[in-house]
Amino acid sequence: MRTGSRDENVPGAVIAVPDDPGALGVEEVDLESLRASYLRQALKGRDVGDLDRADLEFLADETRLSADAVAEILEKELAGT
């Protein structure tokens, strides 16, 4: 761990912490993509057709979406495969 630019961070090797809090940055992340990826991984090896309402509610809580939104994402993901 050392002081430096956040651009110097290397996972598993270097943790660079800025000297000035003003140098902290924000990197925008596509949450829809992350949620879809999470759902794909969570359901890997499982038949999506076997999900019941309780499963959808659990996934909705995990992704902070409604159960209907989770179902829509799963339909899109299935259409893409």
MDTraj code that builds the backbone (N, CA, C; nanometers):
import mdtraj as md
import numpy as np

residues = "MET ARG THR GLY SER ARG ASP GLU ASN VAL PRO GLY ALA VAL ILE ALA VAL PRO ASP ASP PRO GLY ALA LEU GLY VAL GLU GLU VAL ASP LEU GLU SER LEU ARG ALA SER TYR LEU ARG GLN ALA LEU LYS GLY ARG ASP VAL GLY ASP LEU ASP ARG ALA ASP LEU GLU PHE LEU ALA ASP GLU THR ARG LEU SER ALA ASP ALA VAL ALA GLU ILE LEU GLU LYS GLU LEU ALA GLY THR".split()
xyz = np.array([
    [0.0856, -0.1166, 0.0000],
    [0.0000, 0.0000, 0.0000],
    [0.0906, 0.1235, 0.0000],
    [0.0555, 0.2175, -0.0854],
    [0.1354, 0.3397, -0.0939],
    [0.0478, 0.4550, -0.1401],
    [0.1004, 0.5757, -0.1313],
    [0.0269, 0.6902, -0.1828],
    [0.0582, 0.7037, -0.3310],
    [-0.0423, 0.7495, -0.4025],
    [-0.0247, 0.7658, -0.5456],
    [-0.1586, 0.7797, -0.6149],
    [-0.1555, 0.7836, -0.7435],
    [-0.2751, 0.7966, -0.8260],
    [-0.3532, 0.6653, -0.8268],
    [-0.4847, 0.6750, -0.8332],
    [-0.5648, 0.5524, -0.8386],
    [-0.5374, 0.4734, -0.9666],
    [-0.4813, 0.5385, -1.0660],
    [-0.4444, 0.4697, -1.1901],
    [-0.3283, 0.3720, -1.1685],
    [-0.2582, 0.3868, -1.0568],
    [-0.1456, 0.2993, -1.0261],
    [-0.1887, 0.1689, -0.9594],
    [-0.3167, 0.1583, -0.9224],
    [-0.3665, 0.0360, -0.8585],
    [-0.3495, -0.0838, -0.9515],
    [-0.2985, -0.1911, -0.8958],
    [-0.2842, -0.3175, -0.9674],
    [-0.3395, -0.4257, -0.8747],
    [-0.4519, -0.4879, -0.9126],
    [-0.5114, -0.5895, -0.8251],
    [-0.4096, -0.6951, -0.7833],
    [-0.4010, -0.7166, -0.6532],
    [-0.3109, -0.8169, -0.5991],
    [-0.1667, -0.7724, -0.5849],
    [-0.1357, -0.6511, -0.6306],
    [0.0034, -0.6068, -0.6249],
    [0.0196, -0.4701, -0.5584],
    [-0.0553, -0.3705, -0.6048],
    [-0.0377, -0.2340, -0.5562],
    [-0.1725, -0.1747, -0.5172],
    [-0.1774, -0.1190, -0.3968],
    [-0.2929, -0.0402, -0.3542],
    [-0.2429, 0.1020, -0.3408],
    [-0.2855, 0.1884, -0.4294],
    [-0.2416, 0.3275, -0.4288],
    [-0.3536, 0.4144, -0.3737],
    [-0.3246, 0.4865, -0.2664],
    [-0.4215, 0.5745, -0.2016],
    [-0.3782, 0.7181, -0.2278],
    [-0.4690, 0.8016, -0.2818],
    [-0.4332, 0.9405, -0.3102],
    [-0.3970, 1.0181, -0.1830],
    [-0.3051, 1.1137, -0.1963],
    [-0.2676, 1.2021, -0.0857],
    [-0.3828, 1.2937, -0.0473],
    [-0.4564, 1.3380, -0.1466],
    [-0.5624, 1.4368, -0.1278],
    [-0.6980, 1.3725, -0.1552],
    [-0.7962, 1.3876, -0.0646],
    [-0.9292, 1.3305, -0.0888],
    [-0.9926, 1.3800, -0.2191],
    [-0.9519, 1.4976, -0.2645],
    [-1.0032, 1.5501, -0.3906],
    [-0.9579, 1.4692, -0.5108],
    [-0.8545, 1.3878, -0.4918],
    [-0.8021, 1.3054, -0.6014],
    [-0.8780, 1.1732, -0.6153],
    [-0.9673, 1.1477, -0.5190],
    [-1.0491, 1.0260, -0.5317],
    [-1.1398, 1.0401, -0.6521],
    [-1.1602, 0.9350, -0.7229],
    [-1.2419, 0.9414, -0.8427],
    [-1.3572, 0.8428, -0.8376],
    [-1.4451, 0.8594, -0.9304],
    [-1.5611, 0.7720, -0.9434],
    [-1.5596, 0.7125, -1.0831],
    [-1.5837, 0.5858, -1.0907],
    [-1.5923, 0.5194, -1.2200],
    [-1.7348, 0.4688, -1.2372],
    [-1.8019, 0.5168, -1.3393],
    [-1.9391, 0.4760, -1.3659],
    [-1.9419, 0.3296, -1.4084],
    [-2.0418, 0.2568, -1.3586],
    [-2.0561, 0.1153, -1.3886],
    [-2.1987, 0.0910, -1.4361],
    [-2.2139, 0.0106, -1.5392],
    [-2.3456, -0.0245, -1.5914],
    [-2.4091, -0.1293, -1.5001],
    [-2.5023, -0.0852, -1.4135],
    [-2.5634, -0.1768, -1.3172],
    [-2.6497, -0.2836, -1.3839],
    [-2.7121, -0.2497, -1.4943],
    [-2.7952, -0.3495, -1.5628],
    [-2.7097, -0.4669, -1.6092],
    [-2.5927, -0.4357, -1.6609],
    [-2.5013, -0.5404, -1.7055],
    [-2.4544, -0.6248, -1.5879],
    [-2.4220, -0.5597, -1.4756],
    [-2.3796, -0.6329, -1.3559],
    [-2.4905, -0.7219, -1.3021],
    [-2.6116, -0.6697, -1.3023],
    [-2.7254, -0.7489, -1.2532],
    [-2.7487, -0.8706, -1.3415],
    [-2.7436, -0.8513, -1.4727],
    [-2.7634, -0.9629, -1.5653],
    [-2.6541, -1.0673, -1.5458],
    [-2.5306, -1.0220, -1.5271],
    [-2.4199, -1.1139, -1.5037],
    [-2.4406, -1.1910, -1.3735],
    [-2.4822, -1.1218, -1.2695],
    [-2.5084, -1.1871, -1.1410],
    [-2.6158, -1.2950, -1.1575],
    [-2.7227, -1.2611, -1.2272],
    [-2.8315, -1.3581, -1.2458],
    [-2.7837, -1.4787, -1.3263],
    [-2.7037, -1.4546, -1.4301],
    [-2.6496, -1.5667, -1.5082],
    [-2.5678, -1.6596, -1.4194],
    [-2.4816, -1.6013, -1.3382],
    [-2.3958, -1.6821, -1.2508],
    [-2.4755, -1.7521, -1.1412],
    [-2.5726, -1.6833, -1.0850],
    [-2.6528, -1.7413, -0.9770],
    [-2.7354, -1.8597, -1.0263],
    [-2.7719, -1.8565, -1.1543],
    [-2.8592, -1.9607, -1.2085],
    [-2.7852, -2.0593, -1.2980],
    [-2.6532, -2.0500, -1.2992],
    [-2.5739, -2.1409, -1.3820],
    [-2.6038, -2.2857, -1.3424],
    [-2.6360, -2.3678, -1.4417],
    [-2.6632, -2.5090, -1.4177],
    [-2.8027, -2.5351, -1.3634],
    [-2.8853, -2.4342, -1.3648],
    [-3.0215, -2.4491, -1.3121],
    [-3.1214, -2.4126, -1.4204],
    [-3.2313, -2.4835, -1.4269],
    [-3.3354, -2.4554, -1.5247],
    [-3.4186, -2.3373, -1.4765],
    [-3.4155, -2.2293, -1.5529],
    [-3.4874, -2.1081, -1.5140],
    [-3.6377, -2.1341, -1.5058],
    [-3.6864, -2.2281, -1.5834],
    [-3.8288, -2.2614, -1.5799],
    [-3.8732, -2.3201, -1.4473],
    [-3.7785, -2.3689, -1.3673],
    [-3.8119, -2.4271, -1.2376],
    [-3.8205, -2.3244, -1.1246],
    [-3.7903, -2.1976, -1.1551],
    [-3.7951, -2.0946, -1.0514],
    [-3.9392, -2.0678, -1.0096],
    [-3.9608, -2.0599, -0.8798],
    [-4.0937, -2.0227, -0.8321],
    [-4.0912, -1.8766, -0.7867],
    [-4.2029, -1.8295, -0.7378],
    [-4.2140, -1.6882, -0.6985],
    [-4.1142, -1.6538, -0.5862],
    [-4.0936, -1.7452, -0.4927],
    [-4.0001, -1.7209, -0.3823],
    [-3.8577, -1.7026, -0.4366],
    [-3.8199, -1.7816, -0.5374],
    [-3.6878, -1.7665, -0.5989],
    [-3.6742, -1.6295, -0.6646],
    [-3.7787, -1.5883, -0.7374],
    [-3.7760, -1.4573, -0.8026],
    [-3.7688, -1.3450, -0.6997],
    [-3.8411, -1.3595, -0.5897],
    [-3.8382, -1.2579, -0.4839],
    [-3.6981, -1.2498, -0.4224],
    [-3.6348, -1.3656, -0.4004],
    [-3.4988, -1.3663, -0.3466],
    [-3.4039, -1.2941, -0.4416],
    [-3.4104, -1.3284, -0.5698],
    [-3.3234, -1.2641, -0.6688],
    [-3.3546, -1.1152, -0.6803],
    [-3.4812, -1.0793, -0.6642],
    [-3.5194, -0.9382, -0.6667],
    [-3.4554, -0.8635, -0.5501],
    [-3.4587, -0.9233, -0.4324],
    [-3.3942, -0.8603, -0.3161],
    [-3.2438, -0.8475, -0.3382],
    [-3.1833, -0.9496, -0.3935],
    [-3.0384, -0.9490, -0.4168],
    [-2.9962, -0.8418, -0.5169],
    [-3.0796, -0.8173, -0.6169],
    [-3.0459, -0.7227, -0.7229],
    [-3.1118, -0.5868, -0.7036],
    [-3.1936, -0.5754, -0.5988],
    [-3.2673, -0.4519, -0.5707],
    [-3.3568, -0.4121, -0.6870],
    [-3.4212, -0.5121, -0.7435],
    [-3.5188, -0.4936, -0.8502],
    [-3.6501, -0.5565, -0.8069],
    [-3.7534, -0.5347, -0.8854],
    [-3.8789, -0.6052, -0.8596],
    [-3.8678, -0.7462, -0.9171],
    [-3.9531, -0.8357, -0.8687],
    [-3.9536, -0.9721, -0.9209],
    [-3.9871, -0.9716, -1.0698],
    [-4.0748, -0.8813, -1.1116],
    [-4.1097, -0.8719, -1.2535],
    [-3.9900, -0.8271, -1.3370],
    [-3.9107, -0.7345, -1.2834],
    [-3.7911, -0.6887, -1.3556],
    [-3.6892, -0.8018, -1.3674],
    [-3.6754, -0.8818, -1.2618],
    [-3.5851, -0.9977, -1.2674],
    [-3.6331, -1.0944, -1.3752],
    [-3.7633, -1.1202, -1.3790],
    [-3.8192, -1.2107, -1.4794],
    [-3.7925, -1.1583, -1.6205],
    [-3.8027, -1.0258, -1.6391],
    [-3.7752, -0.9662, -1.7704],
    [-3.6290, -0.9859, -1.8104],
    [-3.5385, -0.9634, -1.7167],
    [-3.3963, -0.9821, -1.7459],
    [-3.3690, -1.1276, -1.7820],
    [-3.4293, -1.2189, -1.7080],
    [-3.4084, -1.3613, -1.7365],
    [-3.4622, -1.3983, -1.8738],
    [-3.5758, -1.3403, -1.9124],
    [-3.6303, -1.3664, -2.0460],
    [-3.5351, -1.3153, -2.1535],
    [-3.4805, -1.1941, -2.1343],
    [-3.3846, -1.1390, -2.2301],
    [-3.2599, -1.2259, -2.2398],
    [-3.2104, -1.2691, -2.1243],
    [-3.0902, -1.3532, -2.1213],
    [-3.1146, -1.4854, -2.1928],
    [-3.2320, -1.5429, -2.1730],
    [-3.2649, -1.6695, -2.2386],
    [-3.2797, -1.6506, -2.3885],
    [-3.3334, -1.5365, -2.4294],
    [-3.3506, -1.5078, -2.5723],
    [-3.2140, -1.4904, -2.6385],
    [-3.1145, -1.4416, -2.5604],
    [-2.9819, -1.4167, -2.6162],
    [-2.8975, -1.5419, -2.6301],
    [-2.9410, -1.6541, -2.5708],
    [-2.8613, -1.7758, -2.5786],
    [-2.9115, -1.8680, -2.6852],
])
top = md.Topology()
chain = top.add_chain()
for i, resn in enumerate(residues, 1):
    res = top.add_residue(resn, chain, resSeq=i)
    for name in ("N", "CA", "C"):
        top.add_atom(name, md.element.get_by_symbol(name[0]), res)
traj = md.Trajectory(xyz[None], top)
